[in-house]
Amino acid sequence: MEPVICLLEQATQFGSNRLPGIVVKPEPLDQLVPSGWDAPLVVTGDVFNLPSVRLLIQQAYRNPAPLLVFPPFPLVELTEVLVTPAPVSIISHAANELVLEEKELWLKPEQDKLRLYSTAAINTPLQTGVMATAHGKPVIWRYQPTRAATAVVLISVQLMLVTARSDPLDREALSQALLAWAWGQVKPTRQSLELTTEDGMVTKVDPGLLRAIVIGLHLRPDLTAQTLPAWLATRLFVRSSANDTEAAMAHLQQQQALDSQGQPVARKITHLIDEWQLHAWVREARQNEAGNE
């Protein structure tokens, strides 16, 4: 199986074969939001304590590869972060047996029960997306806000913990089955855009950075190629170089979203916000904008 991605900030938690048989490749959070990832991304529930978690979740829903969240989890309410229509929270729930509800995860035909330890469960009335239960409570649950969205999967069963309460063969087999399922969900990735400059040079433009800049110009039309990188870093947690920013803005100018003076054309920028479904990102950036004033 090909390597999956983990957060550089959580690399030690996924080291030492914590997910048996799975190779992980660390990447920094500020490069994944909002550029995205083209392989399954594995994180631990500690991610829900990060200030940029909402942006990560929004990126996950529109990303080509799914996001899988492993223990430990804080015992918190996740409804607002996941933007679900009904309450979702993590609760204490000890169990030593797991029942697979998702047949794609069955290790052998008709084998739906595994000896695996869990200390928490997902508490929600939403039954769609339940992939595994323990004593009647979901311990693997996926959520997609729309049919076209990519899944965020919450996994409260202890797959990264070596314990006598879990069968090591079941632990390894389910870890690999989950990641195999995740790879099966990966959609074709979008390619970098190419910009041809006046002197004939071809420059690649990152679509994620392009979207971040459109959000910035929508909220702050006064931003320039010089002031955008700092704004993006503090409001959207996106790092970009001056050269990358200038290339993205040149692309927007070619698309007539900027005028000949480099000023945003409000009607065009609003159209891109609608076309790329960036409204949730705009709300989040606006909140961060208010918090930094």
N, C-alpha and C positions, 0 to 999 in steps of 0.2 A: 504494500500500500504506500502511496506517495506521502511525503511529509504533510502535516497539517500546520497551521499557524497558531502561535500563542502570543500573548502580549509580552514584550520585552520586560515590562514592569513586573510580570508574574512568572518569569522564566524559571526561577528556582523552584516554584511550586509544581512545575511540570517536568522537572529534571529527574534523574535517577530512575527512569523507566516507571514513573508514576502511573502512566497509562500503558500497561504492558503491551509490547509489540507495536506501539505507535511512536513514530518519530515526529518531534515538534520543532518548528523553526520560529525563533522569536522575531517579532517586528514591533517597533515602537508604536504606541497608541496614536501619536500625532501624525503618523503616516497612514494609518488605517482609517482615520476620520478626517475628511470625508472621502478619501480616494477609494476606499473599499479594499476587499481581499478576494482573491480568486481561488482559494482553497478553504476548506472548513476552518473556522476560527474557534479555538477552545480557550475559555477563560474560567476563572473561579468566581464564586458569588461575591467575593470582595469587590468586584467591579462595580457593584451597586452602591458602593461608598464613594466612588470617584465623581468629581463635579461634572465630568463630560459624559456620564453614562447615558443620558437621554439622547445625546447626539450619536453615540455608539449604537443604541437600539434603533434609532431612526435610519441610520446607515444600514444596519443589518436587514431591515425589512425590504430595502430596495437594492440590496447587494446580491451578486450572483451566487455566493456560497453562504451556507447557513452559519449561525452563531450557536455554539453549545456551551452552556454554563454549568460547571461542575462545583461540588462542595469545596470549601465551606461556604454556607450562605448566612448572611445576617438574618435574624428573624424579623423581617420587615414587610410592609405593605408594598406591593409592586404594581398596583393598578395604574397609578399615574405614570410611572416610568414606562410600562409596556403599552400604555394607552389602550386598555382593554375595556369592553362594554360592561363587565361585571368584575367584582373584587377578585384579586389574586394576591396571596400572601404566602410566606414561608412559615411553617409551624413546626414545633417539635413533634416527632413521631418516630418512635423506635420500632424497628421490625427486622426480622432475620430472613424473611422470604419475600421474593418478588414475583409477580405474575405479569408476564408480557402480554399486553393487549394488542400490540402492533405485530402482525404476523411476519413482517419483513425482518423483525429482530429475532425471530425464533432461531435457535442454534441448530436444532434438528427438527424434522417434521413432527408436529404435535408436542414439542417440548416447550411449554410455556411457563414453567416454574423454575426459579433459580434460587440457590442459597446465597443471598447477598444482604449485607448489613446496611441499614439506613437509620439515620437519627433525625431526619427531617422529611417533610412532605410538602407538596404544593396544595394549598387550600383554595379551591375555586369551584363555583357552580358550573363553570364552562366544561362540558364533557368532551367537546370536539378537541382532538389533539392529544388525548390521554394515550400514552404509549406503553406505560407500565404502572402497576399499582402495588402497594404493600399494605396489607390489612385494610383494603378498600380505599386507600388514599393514593392519589397520583404521586409517583416518585420520578417519572419521566413524562414530561408534558411539553408539547410544542404549541406555539401560538403564531398565527399569521393573521394580520388585521384584514387582509383581503386574499382572494384566491391567487392573485398574481404575486403577492408578497412572498419574500423568502422567510423561512421559519427561524424563530428564536426558540431554542430547546433548553428547558430547565431540567437538570438531572440532579436530584437530591440523594440518590442512592450512592453509597461510598465506593465508587470505582477506583479512586486514587489512594485508598487506604488499605494497607495490608493488615488484616485482622483475622483471628481464628473464627470469627462469626461469619465469615464469607468463604465460599469455596473458591480457591485461587483460579481454578480452571473456568468456573462460571464468570469470575471477574474479568479474566483476560478475554474470554470469548465474547462477552457482552460489550466490552470496550471496543473490540474490533468490529463487531456487528453494528454498533452505533456509528462509528466513523465510516464504515462502508455505506451505511444508509445515507449519511451526510454527503459523501462523495456523489451518491446517486441523485442528490437534489441540486447539485451545482449546475447553474445555467451558463450558457456561453458568455464569456466575458466581453465587455466592450473594449475596443481598441483605442489607443491614444489617438487624438486628433492631430492631423498634420497641418501646419501653417507654413505657407510659402511667402517669404518676405519679398520686398521690392527688389532686392539684389539677387533673388533666386534661391536663397538659402531655405532649407526645409527644417522647421523646428517642431518638435512634438509638444502637444498641449495636453496636460492631465485633465480628463473630464471632471474629476472630483474637485480639483482646484477651480475649474471654470464655474462649477455650481456654487462653490463657496464665495467666489468673487461676485457672482450675480446676487447672492443673498446680501452681501455687504453693500453693493451699490443700490439695492432696493431700499435698504434701511438708511444708508448714508451716501447720498449722491455726491457729496463733497469729497469722498475718498479718492485718492490717486494711487498710481503705481508705487509711489514712495511711502504713502501712509497705510495702504492696505495690509502689508504683511504684519505689522504690529496689531492692527485691528483684528485680523483673522486669528492671530495667536491668542488674544485675550477673550474674544467673543465666541469663536468657533473651535478653538484649540487646534488650529491648523497652522502648520509652519510652511512658509513658502519663501523662496529666494526672490530678490528683485527681478532677476532675469526671467524666472518662471511666471511671475506676476505680469511682467510686461508682455510676455508671449501670449498669455491668456487674454489680456486686455486687447492685444492686437487682433486676436481671433474674434473677440466680441465686436470690434470695430468693423472687421470684414463682414460680420453678420448684421451690421447696421444697428447693433444694440448700443453702440457708442457713436457719437457724431464725429465730424472731422476734427474737432478740438479735443476729443477724448472724453467728452461729457456723456453720462448715461442718458439714453432716450427712454424716458419713463414708460411709455407704452410698450416698447420692445422688452424692457427688463421685466415688466409685469407679465408679459406673455410667456417669457421663459420660466418665471416662477410657477405659473400655471402648468405649462407643458411638462416641466420636470418634477412637478408635484413636491415643491420645496416649502409648502406652507408651514409644516411642523418645524422645519429648520428655522424659518423666519421667526416663528413664535419663540423658539428657544434662544436664538441670537438676540431678539428684542429684550428678553428677560435678562440675559447676560449683560446687555448694553445698559439696562437700568441699574443692575447691580454694580457696575463699574463707574457709574457717574458719581 
